[in-house]
Amino acid sequence: MRTTQRTGPFRIGLIVGSTRPGRRGAAVAGWAAQVCSRHPAVRAGSAEIEVIDLAEQALPLLDEPVPAMFGDYRQPHTRRWSAVVAACDAFVFVTPEYNHSVPAALKNAVDYLYAEWNDKVAGLLGYGVQGGVRATDHLRLVLTEVRVAVVPTQVSVPIFTDFDFSGSDPGDPTAPGVLTPGEEREASLSAMLTEVLTWSAALPAPWRSADRGPAGRPAAEGSPELVA
Ligand SMILES: Cc1cc2nc3c(=O)[nH]c(=O)nc-3n(C[C@H](O)[C@H](O)[C@H](O)COP(=O)(O)O)c2cc1C
């Protein structure tokens, strides 16, 4: 599971947490991936963003007989999901707020695995009518249990300020609107990514290839190509 001796750029998995048809999550994640791809570390080629869409993973409700922390996976979809997460060095979670928490699909995807998450760093981006903060607060707790270190800076996207519904029928509950985040939203996402990289550099990473430096992670301080 966390045995990849991978070389190449530091891989940040951007996990799209909503799966429903017509979801706004696709627009939010697309914007987030664009912003992250403009980060100096990504532009310099020392980090890369991989969008991981839970709708494409199509995981059923957890159907493994053995809890994930034992790493005894019986289902092919679990092994596939394990490989996807294990190949990431850190994460950005993009989650909507559903009934004051995260979507069931996202919680389910976390529950499937254990070691693949361990000792990695994540940043959280929430969105919702009220900005998704209750969802990201819950997600922070959940990720703590699978040993993910969540950075303090997080991004909150309130739907009624960051989406333009001017061309939509006000009576249509499925109107997606057009995402129009302001510059400060981009700044906080970029700052969050910098924190993810900085914290990652401070954590030991025995599964990383030794050619990436003594701790297997890119250096943080003094490594402008990563955290500038
Ligand atoms: C089942 C469900 C529950 C929701 N609950 C909340 C909520 O508790 N708080 C909130 O601010 N928005 C809530 N919303 C609004 C969603 O955050 C908003 O519709 C968002 O676009 C959902 O993300 P998605 O379009 O990617 O699925 C809820 C939406 C759904 C579908």
The ligand as an SDF file (V2000), in Angstrom:
LIG
                    3D

 31 33  0  0  0  0  0  0  0  0999 V2000
  -28.4010   16.3750    0.3190 C   0  0  0  0  0  0  0  0  0  0  0  0
  -28.0070   17.8200    0.4000 C   0  0  0  0  0  0  0  0  0  0  0  0
  -27.8640   18.4300    1.6160 C   0  0  0  0  0  0  0  0  0  0  0  0
  -27.4400   19.7530    1.7130 C   0  0  0  0  0  0  0  0  0  0  0  0
  -27.2200   20.3020    2.9330 N   0  0  0  0  0  0  0  0  0  0  0  0
  -26.6420   21.5200    3.0200 C   0  0  0  0  0  0  0  0  0  0  0  0
  -26.2630   22.0390    4.2880 C   0  0  0  0  0  0  0  0  0  0  0  0
  -26.4410   21.4260    5.3160 O   0  0  0  0  0  0  0  0  0  0  0  0
  -25.6760   23.2630    4.3250 N   0  0  0  0  0  0  0  0  0  0  0  0
  -25.4310   23.9920    3.1840 C   0  0  0  0  0  0  0  0  0  0  0  0
  -24.8620   25.0790    3.2780 O   0  0  0  0  0  0  0  0  0  0  0  0
  -25.7850   23.5210    1.9550 N   0  0  0  0  0  0  0  0  0  0  0  0
  -26.3870   22.3080    1.8600 C   0  0  0  0  0  0  0  0  0  0  0  0
  -26.7410   21.7920    0.6470 N   0  0  0  0  0  0  0  0  0  0  0  0
  -26.4920   22.6110   -0.5390 C   0  0  0  0  0  0  0  0  0  0  0  0
  -25.2050   22.1390   -1.2090 C   0  0  0  0  0  0  0  0  0  0  0  0
  -24.0620   22.5000   -0.4740 O   0  0  0  0  0  0  0  0  0  0  0  0
  -25.1270   22.6720   -2.6100 C   0  0  0  0  0  0  0  0  0  0  0  0
  -26.2660   22.2130   -3.2990 O   0  0  0  0  0  0  0  0  0  0  0  0
  -23.8770   22.1880   -3.3430 C   0  0  0  0  0  0  0  0  0  0  0  0
  -23.9290   22.6430   -4.6700 O   0  0  0  0  0  0  0  0  0  0  0  0
  -23.7870   20.6800   -3.3170 C   0  0  0  0  0  0  0  0  0  0  0  0
  -22.6290   20.2550   -3.9620 O   0  0  0  0  0  0  0  0  0  0  0  0
  -22.7140   19.4820   -5.3610 P   0  0  0  0  0  0  0  0  0  0  0  0
  -23.5070   20.3970   -6.2850 O   0  0  0  0  0  0  0  0  0  0  0  0
  -21.3020   19.3230   -5.8060 O   0  0  0  0  0  0  0  0  0  0  0  0
  -23.4190   18.2020   -5.0900 O   0  0  0  0  0  0  0  0  0  0  0  0
  -27.1920   20.4900    0.5300 C   0  0  0  0  0  0  0  0  0  0  0  0
  -27.3790   19.8750   -0.7140 C   0  0  0  0  0  0  0  0  0  0  0  0
  -27.7560   18.5550   -0.7830 C   0  0  0  0  0  0  0  0  0  0  0  0
  -27.8770   17.8910   -2.1390 C   0  0  0  0  0  0  0  0  0  0  0  0
  1  2  1  0
  2  3  1  0
  2 30  2  0
  3  4  2  0
  4  5  1  0
  4 28  1  0
  5  6  2  0
  6  7  1  0
  6 13  1  0
  7  8  2  0
  7  9  1  0
  9 10  1  0
 10 11  2  0
 10 12  1  0
 12 13  2  0
 13 14  1  0
 14 15  1  0
 14 28  1  0
 15 16  1  0
 16 17  1  0
 16 18  1  0
 18 19  1  0
 18 20  1  0
 20 21  1  0
 20 22  1  0
 22 23  1  0
 23 24  1  0
 24 25  2  0
 24 26  1  0
 24 27  1  0
 28 29  2  0
 29 30  1  0
 30 31  1  0
M  END
$$$$
